[in-house]
Amino acid sequence: MDISFLGGPRPQRGVGVVAPFDFALDRELWRWAPDQVSLHLTRTPFVPVEVSLDLARLVSEHETLREATHTLRAVSPEVVAYACTSGSFVGGLAGERAMCAAMAQAGEIPALTTSGALLEALAEIGARRIALVTPYTASVTQSLEEYLAEGGVTVTDREFLGLTCHIWKVSYRSVVEMARRAVTHGADALFISCTNLPTYDAIPQLEAELRMPVLSANQVTMWSALRRIGERAVGPYQALLDPVARRGPASMTASPPASPAPPPQAVPPAPSGVLPESPAAAEVLGGPGGLGPVVPFGDGRGEPEAAFAGAAGGAGAESEAADALDAPLYPDDPAGPAPL
């Protein structure tokens, strides 16, 4: 069979990613990458230390980053990103800049870190006061606040889990609940820290509910890396990726005054086979304890996304929406993560 007409694989642009040895969300990073971009990941050597300030220092040593970046040179990426929040903020602003310099020198390409990308993203959306969500202990969370303060960013409130391992197993439900508790004092935006914390499907729903931009560690890392090579991150409606979203449901702009109600009209019968929305479903989706407005999910490439608010109707609506929050991160992976 003659297949010469295929002409070989589609040309790809490369983004190198250096991740800590325990990073478990490779596929989440891929979901922000457009089809013409390939991610080339490598990991730092294993060290028998739990998540802590000590671990953050060990996985961000300059020699470790240089060796990892040098390894990536074999596949010729156009940019290299260090995908670790704590490892890139533990040394403050000066430490973050020195890490970028070490990687750039080793790879002879532009380099960035998650924490540097965070400050870049906050400047992009004009946020100076942020609410903070982390899976870390109190000491690691405090170190992040000190880094942000160096960058001129004030933390209005924070929520943290106090975890020292298995962060990737945290459910979307836990992330959403922490976010709701953290946004209490007029923040400009919300930041969800740690590249090992799943956030991809949570971002658009939280923006619609909280009426503010929501940033996450993996999101800002991919956004910044792709921006360096003239590409755009892809993903469902979110303020960092789409300037229109900053003026839409996710913005902090007050809603316009409601128009006068029209005269009552007869309600036409529902089409055959379509059930009207029940009061129970309305309460789950938009009530005080609900999930807020439902926004479309999907990245435009045909891949199903995990939904927050699902089927409406009947007494089972609340339990179905709750089950969706605890569903596996990726619907096409039947196993999903083990429970925390």
Contacts in CASP RR format, 6 or more apart in sequence:
PFRMAT RR
TARGET T0000
AUTHOR 0000-0000-0000
METHOD contacts of the structure
MODEL  1
MDISFLGGPRPQRGVGVVAPFDFALDRELWRWAPDQVSLHLTRTPFVPVE
VSLDLARLVSEHETLREATHTLRAVSPEVVAYACTSGSFVGGLAGERAMC
AAMAQAGEIPALTTSGALLEALAEIGARRIALVTPYTASVTQSLEEYLAE
GGVTVTDREFLGLTCHIWKVSYRSVVEMARRAVTHGADALFISCTNLPTY
DAIPQLEAELRMPVLSANQVTMWSALRRIGERAVGPYQALLDPVARRGPA
SMTASPPASPAPPPQAVPPAPSGVLPESPAAAEVLGGPGGLGPVVPFGDG
RGEPEAAFAGAAGGAGAESEAADALDAPLYPDDPAGPAPL
10 35 0 8 1.000
10 36 0 8 1.000
11 36 0 8 1.000
12 36 0 8 1.000
12 37 0 8 1.000
12 38 0 8 1.000
13 36 0 8 1.000
13 37 0 8 1.000
13 38 0 8 1.000
13 78 0 8 1.000
13 229 0 8 1.000
13 231 0 8 1.000
14 37 0 8 1.000
14 38 0 8 1.000
14 39 0 8 1.000
14 40 0 8 1.000
14 75 0 8 1.000
14 76 0 8 1.000
14 77 0 8 1.000
14 78 0 8 1.000
14 79 0 8 1.000
14 229 0 8 1.000
15 33 0 8 1.000
15 37 0 8 1.000
15 38 0 8 1.000
15 39 0 8 1.000
15 40 0 8 1.000
15 77 0 8 1.000
15 78 0 8 1.000
15 79 0 8 1.000
15 80 0 8 1.000
15 81 0 8 1.000
15 225 0 8 1.000
15 226 0 8 1.000
15 229 0 8 1.000
16 39 0 8 1.000
16 40 0 8 1.000
16 41 0 8 1.000
16 42 0 8 1.000
16 72 0 8 1.000
16 75 0 8 1.000
16 77 0 8 1.000
16 79 0 8 1.000
16 80 0 8 1.000
16 81 0 8 1.000
16 225 0 8 1.000
17 29 0 8 1.000
17 39 0 8 1.000
17 40 0 8 1.000
17 41 0 8 1.000
17 42 0 8 1.000
17 80 0 8 1.000
17 81 0 8 1.000
17 83 0 8 1.000
17 221 0 8 1.000
17 225 0 8 1.000
18 41 0 8 1.000
18 42 0 8 1.000
18 43 0 8 1.000
18 44 0 8 1.000
18 65 0 8 1.000
18 68 0 8 1.000
18 69 0 8 1.000
18 72 0 8 1.000
18 80 0 8 1.000
18 81 0 8 1.000
18 82 0 8 1.000
18 83 0 8 1.000
18 103 0 8 1.000
19 26 0 8 1.000
19 41 0 8 1.000
19 42 0 8 1.000
19 43 0 8 1.000
19 44 0 8 1.000
19 83 0 8 1.000
19 84 0 8 1.000
19 195 0 8 1.000
20 43 0 8 1.000
20 44 0 8 1.000
20 55 0 8 1.000
20 59 0 8 1.000
20 83 0 8 1.000
20 84 0 8 1.000
20 87 0 8 1.000
20 195 0 8 1.000
20 196 0 8 1.000
21 43 0 8 1.000
21 44 0 8 1.000
21 45 0 8 1.000
21 46 0 8 1.000
21 47 0 8 1.000
21 59 0 8 1.000
22 51 0 8 1.000
22 165 0 8 1.000
22 196 0 8 1.000
23 41 0 8 1.000
23 43 0 8 1.000
23 83 0 8 1.000
23 84 0 8 1.000
23 168 0 8 1.000
23 195 0 8 1.000
23 196 0 8 1.000
24 168 0 8 1.000
24 196 0 8 1.000
25 168 0 8 1.000
25 195 0 8 1.000
25 196 0 8 1.000
25 198 0 8 1.000
25 218 0 8 1.000
26 39 0 8 1.000
26 41 0 8 1.000
27 330 0 8 1.000
28 198 0 8 1.000
28 199 0 8 1.000
28 200 0 8 1.000
28 218 0 8 1.000
28 329 0 8 1.000
29 39 0 8 1.000
29 41 0 8 1.000
29 83 0 8 1.000
29 218 0 8 1.000
29 221 0 8 1.000
29 222 0 8 1.000
30 39 0 8 1.000
31 200 0 8 1.000
31 234 0 8 1.000
31 235 0 8 1.000
31 299 0 8 1.000
31 303 0 8 1.000
32 200 0 8 1.000
32 218 0 8 1.000
32 219 0 8 1.000
32 222 0 8 1.000
32 223 0 8 1.000
32 226 0 8 1.000
32 233 0 8 1.000
32 234 0 8 1.000
32 235 0 8 1.000
33 39 0 8 1.000
33 222 0 8 1.000
33 226 0 8 1.000
33 233 0 8 1.000
33 234 0 8 1.000
34 226 0 8 1.000
34 231 0 8 1.000
34 232 0 8 1.000
34 233 0 8 1.000
34 234 0 8 1.000
35 301 0 8 1.000
36 231 0 8 1.000
37 226 0 8 1.000
37 229 0 8 1.000
37 231 0 8 1.000
40 72 0 8 1.000
40 75 0 8 1.000
40 77 0 8 1.000
42 68 0 8 1.000
42 71 0 8 1.000
42 72 0 8 1.000
43 68 0 8 1.000
44 59 0 8 1.000
44 64 0 8 1.000
44 65 0 8 1.000
44 68 0 8 1.000
45 64 0 8 1.000
47 55 0 8 1.000
47 58 0 8 1.000
47 59 0 8 1.000
49 55 0 8 1.000
49 58 0 8 1.000
50 164 0 8 1.000
50 165 0 8 1.000
51 86 0 8 1.000
51 135 0 8 1.000
51 136 0 8 1.000
51 137 0 8 1.000
51 140 0 8 1.000
51 163 0 8 1.000
51 164 0 8 1.000
51 165 0 8 1.000
51 167 0 8 1.000
52 137 0 8 1.000
52 139 0 8 1.000
52 140 0 8 1.000
52 164 0 8 1.000
53 86 0 8 1.000
53 90 0 8 1.000
53 139 0 8 1.000
53 140 0 8 1.000
53 143 0 8 1.000
55 86 0 8 1.000
56 84 0 8 1.000
56 86 0 8 1.000
56 87 0 8 1.000
56 89 0 8 1.000
56 90 0 8 1.000
56 140 0 8 1.000
56 143 0 8 1.000
57 87 0 8 1.000
57 90 0 8 1.000
57 91 0 8 1.000
59 84 0 8 1.000
59 87 0 8 1.000
60 82 0 8 1.000
60 84 0 8 1.000
60 87 0 8 1.000
60 88 0 8 1.000
60 90 0 8 1.000
60 91 0 8 1.000
60 99 0 8 1.000
62 98 0 8 1.000
62 99 0 8 1.000
62 102 0 8 1.000
65 82 0 8 1.000
65 99 0 8 1.000
65 102 0 8 1.000
65 103 0 8 1.000
65 106 0 8 1.000
66 102 0 8 1.000
66 103 0 8 1.000
66 105 0 8 1.000
66 106 0 8 1.000
67 106 0 8 1.000
69 80 0 8 1.000
69 102 0 8 1.000
69 103 0 8 1.000
69 106 0 8 1.000
69 107 0 8 1.000
69 111 0 8 1.000
70 106 0 8 1.000
70 107 0 8 1.000
72 80 0 8 1.000
72 107 0 8 1.000
73 106 0 8 1.000
73 107 0 8 1.000
73 108 0 8 1.000
77 109 0 8 1.000
78 109 0 8 1.000
78 110 0 8 1.000
78 228 0 8 1.000
78 229 0 8 1.000
79 109 0 8 1.000
79 110 0 8 1.000
79 111 0 8 1.000
79 112 0 8 1.000
79 225 0 8 1.000
79 228 0 8 1.000
79 229 0 8 1.000
80 103 0 8 1.000
80 104 0 8 1.000
80 107 0 8 1.000
80 109 0 8 1.000
80 110 0 8 1.000
80 111 0 8 1.000
80 112 0 8 1.000
81 111 0 8 1.000
81 112 0 8 1.000
81 113 0 8 1.000
81 114 0 8 1.000
81 117 0 8 1.000
81 221 0 8 1.000
81 222 0 8 1.000
81 224 0 8 1.000
81 225 0 8 1.000
82 88 0 8 1.000
82 99 0 8 1.000
82 100 0 8 1.000
82 103 0 8 1.000
82 111 0 8 1.000
82 112 0 8 1.000
82 113 0 8 1.000
82 114 0 8 1.000
83 114 0 8 1.000
83 195 0 8 1.000
83 217 0 8 1.000
83 218 0 8 1.000
83 221 0 8 1.000
84 113 0 8 1.000
84 114 0 8 1.000
84 195 0 8 1.000
85 114 0 8 1.000
85 115 0 8 1.000
85 118 0 8 1.000
85 144 0 8 1.000
85 193 0 8 1.000
85 194 0 8 1.000
85 195 0 8 1.000
85 217 0 8 1.000
86 136 0 8 1.000
86 140 0 8 1.000
86 143 0 8 1.000
86 144 0 8 1.000
86 193 0 8 1.000
86 194 0 8 1.000
87 113 0 8 1.000
87 115 0 8 1.000
88 96 0 8 1.000
88 99 0 8 1.000
88 113 0 8 1.000
88 114 0 8 1.000
88 115 0 8 1.000
88 116 0 8 1.000
89 96 0 8 1.000
89 115 0 8 1.000
89 143 0 8 1.000
89 144 0 8 1.000
89 147 0 8 1.000
90 143 0 8 1.000
91 147 0 8 1.000
92 146 0 8 1.000
92 147 0 8 1.000
92 150 0 8 1.000
93 147 0 8 1.000
93 150 0 8 1.000
93 151 0 8 1.000
96 113 0 8 1.000
96 115 0 8 1.000
96 116 0 8 1.000
96 147 0 8 1.000
99 111 0 8 1.000
99 113 0 8 1.000
100 111 0 8 1.000
100 112 0 8 1.000
100 113 0 8 1.000
100 116 0 8 1.000
101 111 0 8 1.000
103 111 0 8 1.000
104 110 0 8 1.000
104 111 0 8 1.000
110 228 0 8 1.000
112 221 0 8 1.000
112 224 0 8 1.000
112 225 0 8 1.000
112 228 0 8 1.000
114 195 0 8 1.000
114 217 0 8 1.000
114 220 0 8 1.000
114 221 0 8 1.000
115 147 0 8 1.000
116 224 0 8 1.000
117 220 0 8 1.000
117 221 0 8 1.000
117 223 0 8 1.000
117 224 0 8 1.000
117 225 0 8 1.000
118 191 0 8 1.000
118 215 0 8 1.000
118 217 0 8 1.000
118 220 0 8 1.000
119 148 0 8 1.000
119 151 0 8 1.000
119 153 0 8 1.000
120 220 0 8 1.000
120 224 0 8 1.000
121 215 0 8 1.000
121 219 0 8 1.000
121 220 0 8 1.000
121 223 0 8 1.000
121 224 0 8 1.000
121 240 0 8 1.000
122 128 0 8 1.000
122 130 0 8 1.000
122 153 0 8 1.000
122 189 0 8 1.000
122 191 0 8 1.000
122 215 0 8 1.000
124 240 0 8 1.000
125 188 0 8 1.000
125 189 0 8 1.000
125 213 0 8 1.000
125 215 0 8 1.000
125 239 0 8 1.000
125 240 0 8 1.000
125 246 0 8 1.000
126 188 0 8 1.000
127 153 0 8 1.000
127 187 0 8 1.000
127 188 0 8 1.000
127 189 0 8 1.000
127 213 0 8 1.000
128 152 0 8 1.000
128 153 0 8 1.000
128 154 0 8 1.000
128 188 0 8 1.000
129 153 0 8 1.000
129 154 0 8 1.000
129 156 0 8 1.000
129 186 0 8 1.000
129 187 0 8 1.000
129 188 0 8 1.000
130 148 0 8 1.000
130 153 0 8 1.000
130 154 0 8 1.000
130 155 0 8 1.000
130 156 0 8 1.000
130 187 0 8 1.000
130 188 0 8 1.000
130 189 0 8 1.000
130 190 0 8 1.000
130 191 0 8 1.000
131 155 0 8 1.000
131 156 0 8 1.000
131 157 0 8 1.000
131 158 0 8 1.000
131 179 0 8 1.000
131 182 0 8 1.000
131 183 0 8 1.000
131 184 0 8 1.000
131 185 0 8 1.000
131 187 0 8 1.000
131 189 0 8 1.000
131 190 0 8 1.000
131 191 0 8 1.000
132 141 0 8 1.000
132 144 0 8 1.000
132 145 0 8 1.000
132 148 0 8 1.000
132 155 0 8 1.000
132 157 0 8 1.000
132 158 0 8 1.000
132 159 0 8 1.000
132 182 0 8 1.000
132 190 0 8 1.000
132 191 0 8 1.000
132 193 0 8 1.000
133 158 0 8 1.000
133 159 0 8 1.000
133 160 0 8 1.000
133 175 0 8 1.000
133 178 0 8 1.000
133 179 0 8 1.000
133 182 0 8 1.000
133 190 0 8 1.000
133 191 0 8 1.000
133 192 0 8 1.000
133 193 0 8 1.000
134 140 0 8 1.000
134 141 0 8 1.000
134 144 0 8 1.000
134 158 0 8 1.000
134 159 0 8 1.000
134 160 0 8 1.000
134 161 0 8 1.000
134 192 0 8 1.000
134 193 0 8 1.000
134 194 0 8 1.000
134 197 0 8 1.000
135 160 0 8 1.000
135 161 0 8 1.000
135 162 0 8 1.000
135 163 0 8 1.000
135 167 0 8 1.000
135 170 0 8 1.000
135 193 0 8 1.000
135 194 0 8 1.000
135 196 0 8 1.000
135 197 0 8 1.000
136 144 0 8 1.000
136 160 0 8 1.000
136 161 0 8 1.000
136 162 0 8 1.000
136 163 0 8 1.000
136 193 0 8 1.000
136 194 0 8 1.000
137 160 0 8 1.000
137 162 0 8 1.000
137 163 0 8 1.000
137 164 0 8 1.000
138 160 0 8 1.000
138 162 0 8 1.000
141 158 0 8 1.000
141 160 0 8 1.000
144 193 0 8 1.000
145 155 0 8 1.000
145 158 0 8 1.000
148 154 0 8 1.000
148 155 0 8 1.000
149 155 0 8 1.000
156 184 0 8 1.000
156 185 0 8 1.000
156 186 0 8 1.000
156 187 0 8 1.000
157 182 0 8 1.000
157 183 0 8 1.000
157 184 0 8 1.000
157 185 0 8 1.000
157 187 0 8 1.000
158 182 0 8 1.000
159 178 0 8 1.000
159 179 0 8 1.000
159 181 0 8 1.000
159 182 0 8 1.000
160 178 0 8 1.000
161 170 0 8 1.000
161 174 0 8 1.000
161 178 0 8 1.000
163 170 0 8 1.000
166 340 0 8 1.000
167 194 0 8 1.000
167 196 0 8 1.000
167 197 0 8 1.000
168 196 0 8 1.000
168 197 0 8 1.000
168 198 0 8 1.000
168 337 0 8 1.000
169 337 0 8 1.000
169 338 0 8 1.000
169 339 0 8 1.000
169 340 0 8 1.000
170 197 0 8 1.000
170 198 0 8 1.000
170 340 0 8 1.000
171 325 0 8 1.000
171 326 0 8 1.000
171 339 0 8 1.000
171 340 0 8 1.000
172 198 0 8 1.000
172 201 0 8 1.000
172 202 0 8 1.000
172 306 0 8 1.000
172 308 0 8 1.000
172 325 0 8 1.000
172 326 0 8 1.000
172 327 0 8 1.000
172 329 0 8 1.000
173 322 0 8 1.000
173 325 0 8 1.000
173 326 0 8 1.000
174 340 0 8 1.000
175 192 0 8 1.000
175 197 0 8 1.000
175 198 0 8 1.000
175 199 0 8 1.000
175 202 0 8 1.000
176 202 0 8 1.000
176 205 0 8 1.000
176 206 0 8 1.000
176 291 0 8 1.000
176 308 0 8 1.000
176 325 0 8 1.000
179 190 0 8 1.000
179 192 0 8 1.000
179 202 0 8 1.000
179 206 0 8 1.000
179 210 0 8 1.000
179 214 0 8 1.000
180 209 0 8 1.000
180 210 0 8 1.000
182 190 0 8 1.000
183 190 0 8 1.000
183 210 0 8 1.000
183 212 0 8 1.000
187 212 0 8 1.000
188 212 0 8 1.000
188 213 0 8 1.000
188 252 0 8 1.000
189 212 0 8 1.000
189 213 0 8 1.000
189 214 0 8 1.000
189 215 0 8 1.000
189 239 0 8 1.000
190 206 0 8 1.000
190 210 0 8 1.000
190 212 0 8 1.000
190 213 0 8 1.000
190 214 0 8 1.000
190 215 0 8 1.000
191 214 0 8 1.000
191 215 0 8 1.000
191 216 0 8 1.000
192 199 0 8 1.000
192 202 0 8 1.000
192 214 0 8 1.000
192 215 0 8 1.000
192 216 0 8 1.000
192 217 0 8 1.000
193 216 0 8 1.000
193 217 0 8 1.000
194 217 0 8 1.000
195 217 0 8 1.000
195 218 0 8 1.000
195 221 0 8 1.000
197 216 0 8 1.000
197 217 0 8 1.000
198 329 0 8 1.000
199 216 0 8 1.000
199 217 0 8 1.000
199 218 0 8 1.000
199 219 0 8 1.000
200 216 0 8 1.000
200 218 0 8 1.000
200 219 0 8 1.000
200 235 0 8 1.000
200 329 0 8 1.000
201 236 0 8 1.000
201 297 0 8 1.000
201 305 0 8 1.000
201 306 0 8 1.000
201 307 0 8 1.000
201 308 0 8 1.000
201 329 0 8 1.000
202 214 0 8 1.000
202 216 0 8 1.000
202 308 0 8 1.000
203 214 0 8 1.000
203 216 0 8 1.000
203 219 0 8 1.000
203 236 0 8 1.000
203 238 0 8 1.000
204 236 0 8 1.000
204 237 0 8 1.000
204 238 0 8 1.000
204 250 0 8 1.000
204 295 0 8 1.000
204 297 0 8 1.000
205 291 0 8 1.000
205 292 0 8 1.000
205 294 0 8 1.000
205 295 0 8 1.000
205 308 0 8 1.000
205 309 0 8 1.000
206 214 0 8 1.000
207 213 0 8 1.000
207 214 0 8 1.000
207 237 0 8 1.000
207 238 0 8 1.000
207 239 0 8 1.000
207 245 0 8 1.000
207 249 0 8 1.000
207 250 0 8 1.000
207 295 0 8 1.000
208 237 0 8 1.000
208 249 0 8 1.000
208 250 0 8 1.000
208 292 0 8 1.000
208 293 0 8 1.000
208 294 0 8 1.000
208 295 0 8 1.000
209 291 0 8 1.000
209 292 0 8 1.000
209 293 0 8 1.000
211 249 0 8 1.000
211 250 0 8 1.000
211 251 0 8 1.000
211 252 0 8 1.000
212 250 0 8 1.000
212 251 0 8 1.000
212 252 0 8 1.000
213 238 0 8 1.000
213 239 0 8 1.000
213 240 0 8 1.000
213 245 0 8 1.000
213 246 0 8 1.000
213 250 0 8 1.000
213 251 0 8 1.000
214 238 0 8 1.000
214 239 0 8 1.000
214 250 0 8 1.000
215 240 0 8 1.000
219 233 0 8 1.000
219 238 0 8 1.000
219 240 0 8 1.000
219 241 0 8 1.000
220 240 0 8 1.000
222 233 0 8 1.000
223 233 0 8 1.000
223 240 0 8 1.000
223 241 0 8 1.000
226 232 0 8 1.000
226 233 0 8 1.000
227 233 0 8 1.000
232 241 0 8 1.000
233 241 0 8 1.000
234 241 0 8 1.000
234 299 0 8 1.000
234 300 0 8 1.000
234 301 0 8 1.000
235 241 0 8 1.000
235 298 0 8 1.000
235 299 0 8 1.000
235 300 0 8 1.000
236 295 0 8 1.000
236 296 0 8 1.000
236 297 0 8 1.000
236 298 0 8 1.000
236 299 0 8 1.000
236 305 0 8 1.000
237 245 0 8 1.000
237 250 0 8 1.000
237 295 0 8 1.000
237 296 0 8 1.000
238 245 0 8 1.000
238 250 0 8 1.000
239 245 0 8 1.000
239 246 0 8 1.000
239 250 0 8 1.000
239 251 0 8 1.000
245 251 0 8 1.000
247 253 0 8 1.000
249 293 0 8 1.000
249 295 0 8 1.000
270 276 0 8 1.000
275 312 0 8 1.000
275 313 0 8 1.000
277 312 0 8 1.000
277 313 0 8 1.000
278 312 0 8 1.000
278 313 0 8 1.000
278 314 0 8 1.000
278 317 0 8 1.000
280 313 0 8 1.000
280 314 0 8 1.000
280 315 0 8 1.000
280 316 0 8 1.000
280 317 0 8 1.000
280 318 0 8 1.000
281 311 0 8 1.000
281 312 0 8 1.000
281 313 0 8 1.000
281 314 0 8 1.000
281 317 0 8 1.000
282 312 0 8 1.000
283 289 0 8 1.000
283 290 0 8 1.000
283 318 0 8 1.000
284 290 0 8 1.000
284 291 0 8 1.000
284 309 0 8 1.000
284 312 0 8 1.000
284 317 0 8 1.000
284 318 0 8 1.000
284 321 0 8 1.000
285 291 0 8 1.000
285 292 0 8 1.000
285 293 0 8 1.000
285 294 0 8 1.000
285 309 0 8 1.000
285 312 0 8 1.000
285 321 0 8 1.000
286 292 0 8 1.000
286 293 0 8 1.000
290 309 0 8 1.000
290 321 0 8 1.000
291 308 0 8 1.000
291 309 0 8 1.000
291 321 0 8 1.000
292 309 0 8 1.000
294 308 0 8 1.000
294 309 0 8 1.000
294 310 0 8 1.000
297 305 0 8 1.000
297 306 0 8 1.000
297 307 0 8 1.000
298 304 0 8 1.000
298 305 0 8 1.000
299 305 0 8 1.000
303 332 0 8 1.000
304 331 0 8 1.000
304 332 0 8 1.000
305 331 0 8 1.000
306 324 0 8 1.000
306 327 0 8 1.000
306 328 0 8 1.000
306 329 0 8 1.000
306 330 0 8 1.000
306 331 0 8 1.000
307 324 0 8 1.000
308 321 0 8 1.000
308 324 0 8 1.000
308 325 0 8 1.000
309 321 0 8 1.000
309 324 0 8 1.000
310 317 0 8 1.000
310 320 0 8 1.000
310 321 0 8 1.000
310 324 0 8 1.000
311 317 0 8 1.000
311 320 0 8 1.000
328 334 0 8 1.000
328 335 0 8 1.000
328 336 0 8 1.000
328 337 0 8 1.000
329 336 0 8 1.000
329 337 0 8 1.000
330 336 0 8 1.000
END
